[in-house]
Every structure is written in structure tokens, then in C-alpha cells.
Amino acid sequence: MPDDVLIRVENVSKKFCRRLRKSLWYGVQDMAAEAMGGSRSHDELRPDEFWAVKDVSFELRRGECLGLLGHNGAGKTTLLKMLNGLIKPDHGSITLRGRVGALIALGAGFNPILTGRENIYVNGQTLGLSRREVEGYLDEIIEFSELGDFVDMPVQNYSSGMHVRLGFSIASTLRPEILLLDEVLAVGDVGFAIKCINRIRELSRRAAVIFVSHNTQMVSLFCNRILLMEQGGVSLATNDVGEGTSRYISSNTTAESSSGNGNARVRSIRAWVGAGHPLLEGDPIDPGLPMELELELEAGGIAGGFELMVSIDDEALTQVYCFPVEDPGGQPVRFRGGKVSVRLDLGMIELNAGRYSFLIHVRETGTEEFALRHQGLLPFAVRADRVHWGKVVRRVQPTTVSVRSS
């Protein structure tokens, strides 16, 4: 293996059993077969078994950061646990060169009755460091974690954010050649997340980093390779981070749901982007294009008329754009009940790369009740080479630039 290759994974597979009793029985059978010097084919599934990871292969070199993407149950955490030696693959081989720092599960590796400081010593010695070596890193770990006096409090009293602070500080400060991180930045404040990102950038210059996250913004910030997993296997391996995040975003699904008093419903919804290109469900589009929307509503049960508002939601169904339908004077347009068709010019849709859908609000004018709130309509994806922090991204150019020498 070349000196700069720190991780080599060759045709690695791991299966699990859905039922505990059968899993225990299969384990006994396998141990008995090993003790007798026999073996059986690991390529065959027994009843109730399934492949959590199947035939995964890749190499990671010093200075590379691999973003591991995939939906829940795709096999990402199982793969990381095999890399960290917590579980053994059923098939294939894993070769690691160098010290491994890992933060795979929140609070994993911590003794809850010990203090944070004591857990630092325990974790360092587990990695093969002497007590004196750990003491050399102690102040840096505590300072980076920002725990202050809480470092001498039992870990069982820590919040989830404090667990992440301590775990990441230990895993990253002990100068690992290989760093494995599983959703560690999903908990905690943005300020500490920025510190972690800068630390990962620093480490990735001389280490190999594998970063698992559903947050494509985080992945695009410092990863230079993408491995997309689906149902235990690799569906995409690429050095194009934009392609990898866009493929992952477009594979997400948005569930429709409707609520209200039942006096209105959406008969149809259509949209056009750019120069009149029809927006099909699931379509990926480029950011910064104009969009028009056409709605057909049926509001036969509303006698006093209704007001209409359209929103664009992100994949968490959080409203990003809000389009209240108003007249030139800024007053809500009142529609009469019945079958209504309306076309709306939404203007430039300057969205970050991500997954989006439409939300339709219909509010009765007389009672102010919501006749309809229908979300998850006409889902679409926005693709971009880079994922930014905000949801709305408006690219600007400087009008003036002034540089003063100090």
C-alpha cells in the first residue's frame, strides 16, 4: 500500500439479523464453526438476515476528506464502526495506517460516572498514549472544548452539546492520522461548529478524514470527495463534490400533507422556470432562474371569498420564500369561491442547493379560518457546485474596493 494511502477498504460487507433470538443463535453457530476449524460461505444470507453494507471499496489518502452521504439505514454508521474496529466485517478487508480518532455515537467511549477530565485520560490511554503524553494535550483539549469548570463534572450530567464538545476535542486534538466523524456537528451551537470545521481543515492537510452528515452545507465546506451509499452499497463515488451533493439532494423525497376545514383543495399545480421550461416533479434546476406558478383551486364551500398565499419550503418543511397574493396597493387579493385558476410570477428564485417544495395556504376572508394548508407539492431540487450557509443565495459583486496598507 502506498505511503500516502491511510485507508484501504476492499469489498467489505456486513450483514445483520432482524430478530434478536436468531441473531444470537447464528452467532453461536458461527463461533462453533470457527472453534472446529470449519467455515461457511459468508456470501449467503440466512433467514431474516440482510446486508447492512455490501461490497464497499475505496481508498483514502493523506490530505483527503471523504464526505459519506446517504439516507438513514444506508450503511454509513455500520461502515464507520467497521473502520474503527468496533465490529468485524463478514467479508472483505480493511487496512488502516496510523492512529485513529473517532466520534461515531454521541457519548460513546465515555464512562458516565467519571468526570470529563478523567475521561480524557481514559480515551487517550485507549489510543495507546501514556498518561504523560495525555497530560501534554490536556490543556489544549479543555480549552478547545470550552467546557471550563464543567470538565470536572461527571459526564452523565452533560448535555448533548457538551458531549460533542468533549468528544470532538479529544478525537481531534490527539493528532490522529485517521479521523472518523458521524453527525458530530448536528448538535451544538454554530460557533463551536465553525471551530470544528476549521480544525477538520487543519487535520485534513496531514490526515485522512471521513465525515458522515446529512448536512450538505457542511460536507461541501471541506470535503473533496463524496461517497454516496444506498441500501448498503455505493451508488456514487466522485471527486466532484457538487455532483455528489446534488445527487444526494435529488434522491430525497418530500411527503405531501393537507389540513384545513375541508372547504378548499388544490386541483392542479404547475410551474415554469427560465424561458418557459416546465418544472417536472423532482426536477433539478439551476439557482437564480425566474419562476412562474399556475394553480387551479376548488373552493366551492367558501361563500365569503378567500385569500391565497404560496410558500416555498425546504426539505425540513421550513418556509424559505413567502408569496402573499396582493394587489398593487399591498392589500390581499380576495378570490371568490368556486373553481379558481391563478398564475403567479414568483420572480427570481435565488435558492441554495437543496430540496424544496410548494406550500399553498387558503384562508377564508369572513371567518379567517384556514380552509387549506397543503404542503409538499411539486417537489424540486436546486443544484449548485457549492452549498452555501443560507437558504436564499444572492450573488453580488463589489461596487467599490478600498485597500489600505497597515
N, C-alpha and C positions, 0 to 999 in steps of 0.2 A: 504494500500500500504506500503511495507517495507520501512524503513527509508532511505536505500541506493538507492532506485529507485526514480530518479528525473523526468523521463519522462515515461508516460504510454499512448500509443495510442491503442485504441481498435476499430477495424472495421470502421475506418474513411473513408468516401467517400465524394467527392465534384464534382459536375457537373457544366458545363458552357454551354452557348448557343452560337452558331456560329454567330448569327445575332443580332445586337445591338437592333433593334426595338422589336424583340421578347423577348430578354433578359429583356428589360425594362417592357414589358407587363407581362411577367411571374413574375417579381419582384412585380409589383402592385398586381397581383392575390394572391401571397403568403402573402404579408402584409395584404391584406383584409381578407384572411382566418384566419390569426393569430389574427387580431383585433376582428373577430367574434367568436373567440374561437374554430374554426374548425381546421381541419388538413387534409393533404392529404399524400398519400404514397410518401416518398422520394426515394423509390427504382425504381420508374418508370421514364423513360426518355420521355419528351415531344418532339415534332418535333424540329429538329435542336439542340437538347441538346446532350452532350457527357460527359462521365466520365473522368475528369482530374485526379482524384485519386479514387481508388476503393478498399474498404475492406482492408486497410492497418493497420496492428497491429504490435507493438513491444514495448519492454521496454528498457530503457537505465538507467544504474546505475551510481552512482558516481565513477569516475575514468575511465569510458569508453569513447572512441571516436569512433563514428559511421561514416564510410565513405558511403555517399549516392551517388550511381553511376547510370547512365542511360543516354540514348540519349536525345537530345533536344525534349521536349514535353512529356517526360516520366512521369512528375508529381512531380518532385523533388522540384521545387521552390514553387509550389502550396502547397505542404505538409509543407514546412518551413513557409509559410505565415500563415497557419492554426495554427502551433505551436506557432507562435509569436502573435497570436490574431488579425492579420490584416484582415482575412476573417474567416467566420464561416463554419464549416463542415455541409453538408446536412444530414449526418448520422454518427453515432458513437460518441465516446467521447475522449477527450484529457485531461489528468491530468498532471500538472506541479507542481513541488515543488521547490521554490527558485526563486531568481532574474534571469531574462532572459536578456542576451546580444545578440544582433542580428545585423548582417550586411548582408542583403539579396539582396538589389539592390543598385547599385553604386550611392551614394549621397542621398539615401533615408533617410528621417528624418532630413535632413539639410534644414535650411532656407537660400536660396541663397543670400539674401541681408545682412544677418548677418555675422560677422567675424567668423573664426574658433573658437576663444576663446568664443565668445557668444554662438555658437552652442554647445560647450562643456557643458555650464551651462544649456542650454535648454534640451539637451539629458539627463543629469544627473537628472534634476528635473522631466522629464517624467518617469524616472525609480523609482521615489519616494524618491530621495535623497534631502536633504535640500541644500541650497546654501553653507552653511558652510562645509557640507560633500563633495560637489563637489570641493570646494577650496582645500580640503585636498588631492585630487587626481590630481589637475590641473597641477602641475609641472611635475608629472610623465607622464601624458598624452602627454604634449607638448614635453617632452624630448624623449619619445618613438617614437612619430610621425616624429621627425626630421624636423619639419616644420620651426622652428626658428622664425624669424620675420614675416613669412608668416601667422602665426596663427592669426595675427591681420588684415589680408586682407579678404575682402568679399569672401565667399565660391564660389560664382558664377564665380570667376576668377581662381578657382583651376583647375589644370589638373586632369585627371582620376586617375593618381598615387597619387596625393595629397589627393584626396577624400578617396582613400583606406587607406592611412596612417592615416588620421584623424579618419575615421570611425572605423577601426580596433583598434586603440589606445583607443578610447572611450569604445567600446564594450568589450574589454579585460581587461582594467585597472580597471573598476568599480567593479571588483571581482564578476562576475556573477556565480551563481551555474549552469546555463544552458547557453551554448554559441552556437548560430546558425550562420553558415558561408556559404555563397553561392558564389562560384567562386571569393572569395576576393583576392586570390593570383595570379589570371590570369593577373592582371595589376600591373605594377611597376617593380622595379629592383630586381635582385636576392638577393642582400644584405639585403634589407628590408624583402623579403620573408623568409630568414633564421631567422631573428629576430622573425617573426610571428610564424614560426614553433616552435622555442624554447619557445615562450610564450604559444602556444597551448599545448605543452608538459607539461609545468608548471601548466597550468589551469586544464588539464585533470586528474591530481592527486587528485583533490578535487571537480571537476565539471563534468558535462556530456556535451560532445561536439558532435555536428552534423556538418559534413564537407561535402559540396557538391562541386564536382570538376570533370572535365573531365581528369585531370592530374593524372594518376595512380601513377606516381612517388611520388607526394605529398601525396596521400592517403596512400600509403604503408609505408611512413615515420613514421606516428604517429597514424594511425587508428588501432584499434584492433578488429573491427567488420565491416562487409560490408552488406549493403542492396542494392541490385540491382533491379531497377524499370524498367518495360516495360509496356507501354500503360496504365499507371496509377496504375498498380498492382505490387506486389512484386514477382519477378521471382526467387530471391535467397536471403536468409538470412543466413549468415555464420560467424563464428569466425575465419575462415581460410582466411586471407587477400590475400594470394597468389591465392587461388581458386577464390575469388571474382573478383580480378583484371583481372585474366586470362579469366574468363567467360565474363567480360565486353569487354576486348580487342578482343576476338574472335567473339563477336557479331557485331563489326564494319564492315562496308562494304567499299570497295575501288572501285571507278568508273574508268573504262578504258577510255582512250582518246588517239587519234592518230593524229599526224600532220606531215608535211613534204611536199615535192613536188610531192608525189604520185608514185615515181619510185621504191618503195620497200614496202614490207609488211611482217608481221610475219605469217607464215603458221601454226606453232605449237610451243609450248614451254613446256618442261618437265624438272623436277628436281628430284634428288635423294639425300637423307640425310643419314648420318650414314653409316651403312653397306648395302647400296643399297636400302633403303626403299623409295618407290616412294612418292614424295610430292604431295598430292592432294590439290586442291584449297580449301582454308580455313583451312588447316591442322594446328593444334598446334604442335610445335616441341620444343625440349629442346635446350637450348643455348650450344654453344661450339661444335657443330657437323660439320663434313665436308660435303660439298655440291657440287654436280656436276649438270651442266645445259646443256641441249641439245636444240638447236634452229634449226628450219627449216625456212629459209628466201626465199622469191622470190624477186629478184632484176633484172628482165628482162629489165627494161628500163635504166639500167646503163651500158654504154659502156666502160668507163674507169676504172671500178673497184670501190670498196668501202672499207671503214674502219668500224670496228664494236666496239662498247663499250656497256657494260652491267652495270647497276647500281641496287642497292637495295635501295628503298625509304621507309621512314617511313610513318605513316598514314597521315601526313601532306604533303606527296609527296615531302619531302626534301631528297636529296640524302645522304645516310649514307655510303654505300660502293660503290666504283667505280672500275670497272674491264676493263681497256682498253686492247684489244686483241693485244698482241705484240709478236714479235719473240724473240729468246734468246738474241739478241743484243739490245733489248729495242726499236726497230722500229715497227710502226704499221703494222700489217699483212694486205696486200691488197688482198681482195677477188675479184674474177671475178664475173661479173653479171650472172644472171640465178637463178636456184634453188640451194640453198646452205644449207648444213647441217653441223653444227659445234657443238662439245661437248667441254665444258669448265670445268676445275677443279677449283672451286672457293676457295678451302681450307676451313679452319675452319671459320664458321660463328658465331662470338662471339658477339651476339646482346643482348641488354637489352630486357626485357619483353615488348612486344608491337605488333603492327600490321604492316606488311611490304608487299611490292610487288616489281616486277621487272620492270625496265625501259630499253628499247632497243633503242640504237642510231645507225643509219646507215648514214654515211657521204660519199658523192661521192668524190673520190680522185681527179678527174680532176677539178671540179668546186668548191669543198669544200662546196657545198650546203648540207643541211640535207635532205636526201631522206625520212627518217623516224625517228620519235620520238614517241614511243608507250609506254605509262605508265599505271600502274595499272594491269600489267599482273601477273597471278598466285599468287594472294594474299595468305599470310600465317601468322600465329601468332607464336610468341615465348613466351613460358610460363616459369615462374620462381616464386619461393617462395617470392622473394623480387624484387622490381623495383628500379633500381639504377638511378643516375642522368644522366649519359652519355648514348648515343645510342649504342656505342661499349663497351662491358664489357669484359675485360681480367683479369681473376682472377690470382693473383700472390701470392707467398709465400716468406717471407723474407729469404734472403741468410745469413744475419748476423743480430744480435740483440745486441745492446750495451746499458746498463742502468747504468747511473751514479747517485749516491746519491748526493743530494744537501747539 
